[in-house]
Amino acid sequence: MMDDTTKGQLNAYLMLVKAVVRQYKGKLDELRKLTNEDCDEFGLSASFMEWTRPFFQFLYHQYFRVDTVGIKSIPAKSPAILVGNHSGTLPYDGTMSHMAIFNEHPKQRLLRFLVDDFVNNIPLVGGAIEKMGGIRASFDNATELLRKGHLVMIFPEGTDGIGKTYDEKYQLRPFDHAGFVRLAIKMRVPVIPVSIIGAEEIHPLIWKSKTMAEKLGVPYIPFTPTFPWLGPLGFIPLPTKWKIVFGKPIRYTKFKTSDARRNKLVSQEADKVRAIIQNTLDRELKKRKSIWE
C-alpha cells in the first residue's frame, strides 16, 4: 500500500503532465497534423521520424553509446522476425534496436516493433511510438507487416519483461507469447535472436504498484531511484553503456506450414530461441566491466 505522501506525489505528477499537455496543445496539434499527412497504414510517419531522429541519434551515439554486433544477420531486403529481451520500464529497447539497424545496416532498413496496448495510454509517448514504427501487438498486424516485406521486432516476455525488478535483471521471463514461431513457420521467414545489454539499468525498478495503475491504463506504477521522487525528471534514463547483439538467423524451412498449429512444437522452438538470447546475455555480461562502459 502507498502512503499518503506517495499518493500525493503521483497525483501532483499527473496534474503536471496534464498542465504541460494543455500548454503545448496548439504546437502538438500542429505537429500532429503535419505528421498525420504522410502516415502509412500502420501509423509510421516519415516526417515525424525526420523531426525526431536527431534526438534518437544523440541517445544512440552519445548517451547510450550503443555498440552493435551481428548486423549482417539482418537481410538486405526480405522480411524477418527479430525476437529480443524486454526491459527498461519504457520501450527504449525497441527504439534503439530501430536506430541500430538504420545506422549500421548498409540499406538503412526500417524496423517495425510490436508494442503492448498500455503504451498508447502513456501521455505523449503512445502517439510518438506509433509514428516511429511501433504497432499494436497482434498476430494479424505482424502477419501483414511481414507480407509487405518489413522487419518486425517482437518481445515475447511482454509486460513481464519491462516489469522485472532490478534484482531480476537479465533473467528472461518464460516466452509465454510464442506466436512468433507460428508466424515464422506460417510466413516462411527467419527468426533473428536479439540480445540487448544496458536497458535493464536505465530505470532500475525497485518496486511496482498496481494500486493507481488502473486509473492510468497501465499494468503498474514503477518506483525507481528517481521516479516518482523527482517528478518528470524521474523519466530521464540513466546513461548506461549499451550493446545490441543480432544473432544468426533461425530458419524453419524443415517444417510444414501446418506445423504452426502444433502447440508443443511451437513451445519447444520458442524455448530454443529464449535459450540463445539468455546464453548471449550471460556471455556478454561476463565481459562487461561496469554498467557505464
N, C-alpha and C positions, 0 to 999 in steps of 0.2 A: 504494500500500500504506500502511496505517496503522501508525504506530509503536506500541510497547507502551504508552506513556503515553496515547495517544488511545484505544486499545482499553480500557485500564483505566478511563478516564473514562466511556466508553459503557456498560461493564458496571456501573459504580457507579450510573449513572443508571437503568439497568434495574432494579437491585436497589432503588433508592429508590422508583421507581414501584410496584413490587410491594409494598413495605412500606406505602406510602400506601393502596393498594387494600385491603390486609389490615386496616389500622387503621380505615378508614371503611366496611368491607364491610357492617356492620349498617345504617348510615344509607343506604348506596347501595341495599341490598336493600329497605328501607322505601320509598324514593323510587321504585324500580323497580316495586314492587307497586302503588303509587298511580297511577303514570303508565301502567302496562300496562292498567289497567281501562278507560281511555277512548281507547285507540288505535284509529285507523281501520284498514282492511285493509292499508295501506301502512306503518303504524307511527307516524304522527303522533299526538302526544298533546296535547290541548288544555290539560290541567292542567300538563304539563311546560312548554309554551310560556308559560303564565301565570307559572310559577315562575321561568323564566329570562329573561323579557322585560325586566325592569329592567336586567339586566346588559348585554344587547344594545342596549337603548336608550341606555345610557351609552356604549357603543362607538360607536354611530351618531351621537349628538348631541355628546357631549363629547370623546371620544377621537379618532375619525377625522374628526369634523365633516363629515359627508357632505353634499355638495351633489347634489341630484337634478334632472336636466333631462329633459323629454320624457315626464312621467308620463302625459300624455294619450294617448300611444301604447298604453297598456295598456287593453284593452277592459273595459267595466263588468261584464260577466257571462260572455261567451263564452270558450272556450278559446283558447290561443295558445302558441306555442313561442318562448321567449326564448333567444337564442344570444349568449354572451359570451366575452370573452377570459379565459383562466385564468391565475392567478398566485398568488404569496404563500406557497408551501410548504404552508400549512394553508388549508383552504377557507373563509376569511373572505369571499371574493368572493360565494359563494352566500348566506351568511347576511346580509351587508349588502345584497345585492340584495333578499332577502326583506324585510328591515326597511324598505328604501326604498319598496317597494310598499305594505306595511302602513301605514307612516306617512304617505305622501304621496298615495296613491290615495283618492278620496272614498269608495270602497266597502270600503277596508281589505282588499283581496283577499290571499289567502294564496298564496305561491309555493312550488311543489314543485320541487326541483332534483335532478338525477341526479348520483350520486357514484360514483367508482371503487370497486371491491371492497376495495382495500387500506385505505381509510378505516376500515372495520369492524375492522381489526386494530390500530388505534391505541388504547391503553388509555384508557378513559373517553370518548373522542371519538366512536367509531363509533355507540354507542347514543344519544348525545346528538344527533348529527346526524340520525339516523333519526327521533327523536321531534320534531325541529324541522321536519321536512318533507323531509329528504334521502332519496332512494330509490336502490337499486342500479341503476346504469345498464344498461338493456336496452331493446330496441325494444318488447318486449311490455309492460313496465311503463309506458313513455311513452305507448303507444297506449291503455292502459286509463285512465290519468290524463286524457288528452285527451277520451276518450269520456265521462268523468264531468264534463267541463267545467272542468278545472283549468288554471291557468297552469303551464307546465313549462319549467324552465331547463336548457339543455344547454351543456356546454363541449366543443366538438369537438376542441380540442387535446389533451384527455385528460391523462394524467400528464406528457406532454412540456411542457404548458403550465405547470404548477406547478413543474416542474423546470428552468425556464430560469435560467441563471446571471445575475448582476447586469449583466454587460456585454451580455446579450441582452434586457434588459428592454424590454417593449412592442413586441417584434418577434414577431408571431404565427407560430406553427408552422403548417405546412400542415394544412388541415382534412381529415385522412385519414378521420375519422369523419363522413361526410357523410349519415348516416342521418336527420338532422333534415329534410333536403329531401324524402327519401322519405316521411317521416312527415307533413310538411306537405301534400304532394300527396295522399297517401292519405286523410288525415283532413280535408282541406279547411279547414285553419286557417292563419292568418298566421304569419310568422316576424318577430320583432322583434329587430333587432341591438342588443346592449348593449355599451357601451364603458366599462370600469372603470379609472379612473386613481387610483393611490395604493396599490393592493395589491401592486404589484411590489416596493415598498421596505420592507414591514413586516418581512420576514425576508430580507434581502439574501443570496442564495445565492452563496457564493464558491467552493464545491466540493461535490461529492457523491460518495459511495462506495457501491458495491453489495456490498462485502465482507461486511458483517454484516446487510445488508438482508433476506436470505432468512430469517434467524432470527426477524425481527420481522414477516415477511409484508408488507413494504413495498417499493416499487420502488427506493428508495435511502435512504441516511442523509444528511440535509442538514448542511452545515457553513456556519454564518453567523458574523458577528462576535460573536454572543452564545451560540450553541449549537455544540457541547456544553460549551463552556468555562465557562458559568455554570450548568450543570445545568438543572433545571426552570425556573429564571428565564430561560433562553435561549428559552423558548417564549413569552415576553411580546412581543407585536408592537410595533414602533416606532410612535409616534403620528403617522403621516403624514396629510396632508390628502387626503381622497377626493373624487372626483366620479364620479357614475354617470350616463351619458347613454343614455336609451332612444330608439333611432332610430325612424323611420317604419316602420310595418308593411309587409312584403313579402308580396303575395298571389300565389298560384299558380293562380288560377281559370282561366287560359287553358290549363292543362294538364289532360289526362285522368288519371284515377287509374292507368291502365295505364302512364303515363309514369314513374311511380315506379320502374319496373323498368329504365329506360334509364340505364345507368351513366354514360355520357358526359354526358348532360343533367344528371343529379343532381350530378355533379362540377363542372360549369360553374356551376350555380346556387349551389353551396356556395362556390365561389371568389368569386362576386359578393358574397355576404354577408361573407366574410372581408375583402374589399377595403373594404367600407363601414366595418367595425369598425376596420380598420387606419388608414384615412383620418381617421376621427373621433379616434382616439388621437393621431395625428400633429398634428392641428389643435389639440386641447386641450392637448397637451404644450407647444406653442409659446406658449400663453397663460400657462402656469404659471410663477410666479416662483421657487418652490423646492418641495421635497417636503413642506415643513411648512406651506405656506399657499397 
